[in-house]
C-alpha cells in the first residue's frame, strides 16, 4: 500500500538548462612565462568579411549501409582461420551491423 504522503506529490516543473562557458584561471606567474588559455568553444557566430557564416553545423544525415552478404553467411565466414582475409571481412561487417543498430542507421541486407 502506498502512503498517503507519496500520493500527493506533484511532478516538478522542468528546470531550465543553461550553458556554462568553461574558463581556465591561470596563475600570474605562469602567465608571465608565456602560457595562455586558448578558447575551445565559440560563443558567437564567426563570419567572413562579406557576412557569410564560416562555421556551420552539419545537417542531420541519414546513413545507409549495404551489407554484402546475409547475416548467416557473415557468421559462417567469421569462424574461419584468423590468417584468412574473409574472416576479417566478415568480422568487419558484423561490427558495422551492430554499429548501425546502435546508431539507428538504415541497413540494406543482401539476399
C-alpha positions in Angstrom: 0.0 0.0 0.0 1.3 3.5 -0.8 1.5 6.0 1.9 -0.9 9.0 1.6 2.0 11.4 1.6 3.6 9.8 -1.5 0.3 10.1 -3.5 0.1 13.8 -3.0 3.5 14.6 -4.6 3.2 16.6 -7.8 5.7 16.3 -10.6 8.3 19.2 -10.5 8.4 21.7 -13.3 11.3 21.1 -15.7 14.4 23.1 -14.9 16.0 25.4 -17.4 19.4 24.3 -18.7 22.0 27.0 -19.1 25.3 26.6 -21.0 28.3 27.5 -18.8 31.4 28.5 -20.7 34.4 27.0 -19.1 37.3 29.3 -18.4 40.7 28.5 -17.1 42.2 30.5 -14.3 45.9 30.7 -14.9 48.1 32.0 -12.1 50.0 35.2 -12.8 53.5 33.5 -12.5 52.6 31.0 -15.2 51.1 33.7 -17.5 54.4 35.6 -17.2 56.2 32.5 -18.5 54.1 32.8 -21.7 51.3 30.3 -21.1 47.8 31.5 -22.0 44.4 29.9 -22.2 43.0 29.2 -25.7 39.2 29.3 -26.1 37.8 26.0 -27.3 34.1 27.0 -27.6 32.7 29.7 -29.9 30.1 31.8 -28.1 29.1 33.7 -31.3 28.8 33.1 -35.0 32.0 33.6 -36.9 31.5 35.4 -40.2 33.8 36.3 -43.1 34.2 39.9 -44.4 31.1 39.6 -46.6 28.9 38.5 -43.6 28.6 34.8 -44.6 28.9 32.3 -41.7 32.3 30.5 -41.8 31.4 27.7 -39.4 28.2 25.7 -39.9 27.0 22.6 -38.1 26.4 19.6 -40.4 22.8 18.8 -41.4 21.2 15.7 -40.0 22.4 12.9 -42.2 20.7 9.6 -42.9 23.3 6.9 -43.1 22.6 3.8 -45.1 24.9 0.8 -45.3 24.5 -2.2 -47.6 25.7 -5.5 -46.3 27.4 -7.7 -49.0 26.1 -11.0 -47.6 23.4 -12.4 -45.4 23.9 -12.3 -41.6 24.2 -16.1 -41.6 26.9 -16.1 -44.2 28.8 -13.5 -42.3 28.6 -15.6 -39.1 29.9 -18.6 -41.0 32.7 -16.7 -42.6 33.7 -15.1 -39.3 34.5 -18.6 -37.8 37.3 -19.1 -40.3 41.1 -19.0 -39.7 42.5 -15.7 -38.4 45.0 -15.6 -41.2 42.3 -15.5 -43.9 41.1 -12.1 -45.1 37.5 -13.4 -45.4 37.3 -13.9 -41.7 38.3 -10.3 -41.0 35.9 -9.1 -43.8 33.0 -10.9 -42.0 34.0 -9.5 -38.6 34.1 -6.0 -40.1 30.6 -6.3 -41.4 29.2 -7.8 -38.2 30.7 -4.8 -36.4 29.1 -2.5 -38.9 25.7 -4.1 -38.4 26.0 -3.7 -34.6 27.0 -0.1 -35.1 24.1 0.6 -37.4 21.7 -0.9 -34.9 23.2 1.2 -32.1 23.0 4.5 -34.1 19.7 3.7 -35.8 21.1 3.7 -39.4 19.3 2.1 -42.2 20.6 -1.3 -43.1 20.1 -3.0 -46.5 20.7 -6.7 -46.4 21.7 -8.8 -49.4 19.6 -11.8 -50.3 
